[in-house]
Structure formats: structure tokens, C-alpha cells
Amino acid sequence: MIKPFTCYLPSHDGQRGAVIEWTHNCQRSFDQGVSCAQAWLSNDDTGWLWANLIVERDALPPGVQRRAFEVGFLCRVHQRLCSPFGGGHQARQTCLQL
């Protein structure tokens, strides 16, 4: 049996954090994704969201590390969309459960 590795998404923008389990140690890639999304969210002059995701993700080795980056990135964006800072997006009505 493979022991899972745990990644932690901190709470942010008034939204709860999350715990995500992986088959490999992915915390660093996951954190990079969260940080990349936060940088985009914090700067009004960062260009396309999808472009930042692709460029930063592709710097990682293929496989689970890229997937962890993507999940971290999208989790932080989801937290923002669910928050009062998200511009009234309908995602506010969903709860982040992983």
C-alpha cells in the first residue's frame, strides 16, 4: 500500500483551506501553483490567466507535479471566486470540498 502525501491549501479570502492527498510528494509544486495564482490575482497588469498557468506549469516535469501545480493554482482562484472579493460570482454558493 502506498502511503499518501498530503498537500495543504491555506484558508484565504475568508474561504476554508483544504487537504489534498497525492501518491508523491507534491507540496512544492502545489505551493508554486497557489503562489502563481495569487500573484496573478494581486496584480492588475498580469495578462491572461490561462497563459500564466500554462507557462509556469510547463516549467515542471510532466506528470503528477504538473497536476499538483494546476490543482494548487485553480484552488486559489476558486477561493477568490467564492469570496466577497470575487465580484459576486456564482461560485460563492459552492463549498470547496476535496
Backbone as CSV, one residue per row, in Angstrom:
resi,resn,N_x,N_y,N_z,CA_x,CA_y,CA_z,C_x,C_y,C_z
1,MET,0.839,-1.185,0.000,0.000,0.000,0.000,0.886,1.251,0.000
2,ILE,0.573,2.172,-0.883,1.333,3.418,-0.983,0.802,4.411,0.041
3,LYS,1.697,4.959,0.836,1.312,5.968,1.812,1.113,7.298,1.087
4,PRO,-0.056,7.927,1.242,-0.291,9.192,0.533,0.502,10.341,1.152
5,PHE,0.851,11.286,0.311,1.466,12.538,0.745,0.360,13.581,0.774
6,THR,0.421,14.460,1.717,-0.638,15.445,1.907,-0.160,16.837,1.523
7,CYS,-0.979,17.547,0.760,-0.751,18.955,0.450,-1.797,19.772,1.191
8,TYR,-1.383,20.910,1.665,-2.275,21.784,2.422,-2.509,23.086,1.661
9,LEU,-3.767,23.407,1.455,-4.156,24.698,0.900,-4.601,25.562,2.063
10,PRO,-3.892,26.660,2.344,-4.300,27.510,3.456,-5.612,28.242,3.159
11,SER,-6.320,28.575,4.202,-7.515,29.391,4.012,-7.089,30.746,3.454
12,HIS,-7.985,31.355,2.690,-7.666,32.641,2.066,-8.939,33.332,1.647
13,ASP,-8.928,34.649,1.646,-10.089,35.443,1.230,-11.354,35.022,1.978
14,GLY,-11.201,34.599,3.222,-12.349,34.182,4.012,-12.869,32.800,3.679
15,GLN,-12.161,32.072,2.844,-12.577,30.726,2.450,-11.724,29.687,3.172
16,ARG,-12.321,28.548,3.449,-11.607,27.480,4.143,-10.463,26.935,3.313
17,GLY,-9.493,26.377,3.995,-8.406,25.680,3.338,-8.850,24.279,2.952
18,ALA,-7.917,23.489,2.469,-8.226,22.119,2.072,-6.990,21.246,2.254
19,VAL,-7.231,19.959,2.348,-6.174,18.958,2.414,-6.359,18.044,1.202
20,ILE,-5.289,17.854,0.450,-5.342,17.037,-0.763,-4.244,15.988,-0.674
21,GLU,-4.582,14.744,-0.963,-3.606,13.660,-0.890,-3.131,13.251,-2.280
22,TRP,-1.828,12.970,-2.371,-1.176,12.574,-3.613,-0.383,11.305,-3.380
23,THR,-0.017,10.625,-4.447,0.830,9.443,-4.339,2.312,9.797,-4.277
24,HIS,2.639,11.056,-4.554,4.022,11.546,-4.498,4.044,12.826,-3.665
25,ASN,5.235,13.215,-3.243,5.364,14.468,-2.502,5.250,15.628,-3.485
26,CYS,4.128,16.332,-3.441,3.839,17.389,-4.411,3.658,18.758,-3.766
27,GLN,3.965,18.887,-2.481,3.685,20.148,-1.792,4.364,21.330,-2.474
28,ARG,5.601,21.154,-2.911,6.322,22.270,-3.536,5.633,22.724,-4.826
29,SER,5.265,21.788,-5.695,4.573,22.140,-6.944,3.205,22.731,-6.664
30,PHE,2.506,22.155,-5.699,1.196,22.665,-5.295,1.321,24.113,-4.809
31,ASP,2.301,24.372,-3.935,2.528,25.726,-3.420,2.897,26.703,-4.532
32,GLN,3.667,26.236,-5.514,4.007,27.087,-6.657,2.743,27.493,-7.407
33,GLY,1.827,26.562,-7.577,0.567,26.868,-8.246,-0.248,27.892,-7.474
34,VAL,-0.329,27.702,-6.162,-1.056,28.661,-5.317,-0.413,30.042,-5.422
35,SER,0.913,30.092,-5.329,1.625,31.372,-5.398,1.466,32.052,-6.755
36,CYS,1.518,31.277,-7.813,1.367,31.831,-9.165,-0.021,32.441,-9.329
37,ALA,-1.047,31.729,-8.882,-2.406,32.262,-8.971,-2.550,33.512,-8.127
38,GLN,-1.963,33.502,-6.921,-2.063,34.663,-6.042,-1.376,35.873,-6.670
39,ALA,-0.251,35.651,-7.305,0.445,36.755,-7.974,-0.438,37.348,-9.063
40,TRP,-1.098,36.484,-9.827,-1.989,36.967,-10.879,-3.167,37.727,-10.280
41,LEU,-3.749,37.193,-9.221,-4.905,37.835,-8.595,-4.551,39.179,-7.946
42,SER,-3.316,39.309,-7.504,-2.890,40.514,-6.783,-2.404,41.636,-7.689
43,ASN,-2.258,41.367,-8.984,-1.686,42.345,-9.888,-2.653,42.584,-11.044
44,ASP,-3.034,43.825,-11.239,-3.978,44.159,-12.304,-3.361,44.098,-13.699
45,ASP,-2.059,43.969,-13.785,-1.381,44.020,-15.075,-0.623,42.724,-15.352
46,THR,-1.299,41.572,-15.213,-0.607,40.297,-15.352,-0.965,39.524,-16.607
47,GLY,-1.813,40.037,-17.451,-2.152,39.332,-18.687,-3.205,38.259,-18.478
48,TRP,-3.212,37.322,-19.394,-4.218,36.258,-19.381,-3.939,35.241,-18.281
49,LEU,-4.973,34.863,-17.560,-4.854,33.863,-16.503,-4.366,32.531,-17.068
50,TRP,-4.968,32.084,-18.158,-4.605,30.786,-18.736,-3.148,30.768,-19.195
51,ALA,-2.653,31.898,-19.696,-1.269,31.958,-20.165,-0.292,31.806,-18.999
52,ASN,-0.596,32.454,-17.879,0.252,32.310,-16.697,0.255,30.866,-16.205
53,LEU,-0.898,30.244,-16.204,-0.992,28.849,-15.787,-0.116,27.961,-16.668
54,ILE,-0.252,28.087,-17.974,0.471,27.212,-18.903,1.979,27.440,-18.848
55,VAL,2.403,28.685,-18.875,3.837,28.984,-18.884,4.507,28.470,-17.613
56,GLU,3.915,28.735,-16.465,4.518,28.305,-15.202,4.435,26.794,-15.020
57,ARG,3.335,26.197,-15.401,3.167,24.747,-15.265,4.161,23.991,-16.131
58,ASP,4.379,24.457,-17.338,5.249,23.747,-18.266,6.717,23.761,-17.854
59,ALA,7.077,24.561,-16.862,8.443,24.556,-16.340,8.680,23.357,-15.413
60,LEU,7.613,22.656,-15.044,7.719,21.497,-14.156,7.814,20.208,-14.962
61,PRO,8.330,19.146,-14.333,8.366,17.859,-15.047,6.946,17.357,-15.319
62,PRO,6.744,16.661,-16.430,5.411,16.140,-16.743,4.920,15.176,-15.658
63,GLY,3.613,15.059,-15.553,3.032,14.091,-14.634,2.422,14.728,-13.409
64,VAL,2.596,14.048,-12.298,1.897,14.431,-11.069,2.315,15.816,-10.560
65,GLN,3.551,16.227,-10.800,3.991,17.544,-10.333,3.236,18.656,-11.075
66,ARG,3.039,18.491,-12.359,2.255,19.477,-13.117,0.808,19.480,-12.649
67,ARG,0.273,18.292,-12.398,-1.115,18.205,-11.942,-1.272,18.905,-10.581
68,ALA,-0.301,18.717,-9.686,-0.349,19.377,-8.379,-0.305,20.896,-8.543
69,PHE,0.536,21.371,-9.451,0.596,22.807,-9.727,-0.769,23.316,-10.180
70,GLU,-1.375,22.609,-11.129,-2.681,23.012,-11.660,-3.739,23.052,-10.562
71,VAL,-3.746,22.031,-9.721,-4.736,21.972,-8.644,-4.521,23.114,-7.657
72,GLY,-3.276,23.365,-7.278,-2.987,24.482,-6.374,-3.407,25.824,-6.976
73,PHE,-3.084,26.006,-8.241,-3.430,27.234,-8.959,-4.947,27.432,-8.977
74,LEU,-5.664,26.396,-9.390,-7.116,26.516,-9.516,-7.816,26.578,-8.158
75,CYS,-7.246,25.952,-7.144,-7.823,26.066,-5.792,-7.786,27.516,-5.314
76,ARG,-6.660,28.203,-5.547,-6.575,29.598,-5.101,-7.540,30.475,-5.887
77,VAL,-7.669,30.254,-7.185,-8.632,31.010,-7.990,-10.048,30.726,-7.494
78,HIS,-10.335,29.467,-7.182,-11.660,29.101,-6.671,-11.949,29.803,-5.344
79,GLN,-10.947,29.853,-4.467,-11.143,30.565,-3.203,-11.530,32.014,-3.462
80,ARG,-10.869,32.656,-4.417,-11.198,34.047,-4.724,-12.600,34.168,-5.283
81,LEU,-12.963,33.281,-6.207,-14.298,33.338,-6.808,-15.393,33.132,-5.763
82,CYS,-15.105,32.344,-4.755,-16.097,32.069,-3.710,-16.135,33.158,-2.642
83,SER,-15.199,34.061,-2.674,-15.098,35.083,-1.629,-15.874,36.338,-2.005
84,PRO,-16.074,37.218,-1.036,-16.691,38.509,-1.347,-15.856,39.346,-2.312
85,PHE,-14.564,39.015,-2.465,-13.685,39.735,-3.381,-13.846,39.252,-4.819
86,GLY,-14.631,38.201,-5.018,-14.748,37.571,-6.332,-15.738,38.221,-7.263
87,GLY,-16.276,39.346,-6.909,-17.161,40.065,-7.807,-18.548,39.471,-7.924
88,GLY,-19.031,38.800,-6.889,-20.383,38.261,-6.918,-20.540,37.048,-7.810
89,HIS,-19.451,36.347,-8.096,-19.501,35.173,-8.949,-20.374,34.096,-8.310
90,GLN,-21.098,33.349,-9.118,-21.991,32.314,-8.629,-21.263,31.209,-7.868
91,ALA,-19.958,31.089,-8.053,-19.210,30.055,-7.336,-19.267,30.273,-5.835
92,ARG,-19.648,31.471,-5.400,-19.774,31.730,-3.965,-20.700,30.724,-3.308
93,GLN,-21.637,30.210,-4.060,-22.639,29.330,-3.494,-22.154,27.890,-3.365
94,THR,-20.941,27.606,-3.825,-20.408,26.260,-3.698,-19.381,26.240,-2.572
95,CYS,-19.165,25.093,-2.037,-18.203,24.922,-0.962,-17.023,24.133,-1.509
96,LEU,-15.816,24.556,-1.191,-14.623,23.858,-1.640,-14.461,22.584,-0.819
97,GLN,-14.760,21.453,-1.424,-14.612,20.159,-0.756,-13.819,19.244,-1.662
98,LEU,-12.708,18.747,-1.162,-11.871,17.847,-1.958,-11.730,16.515,-1.271
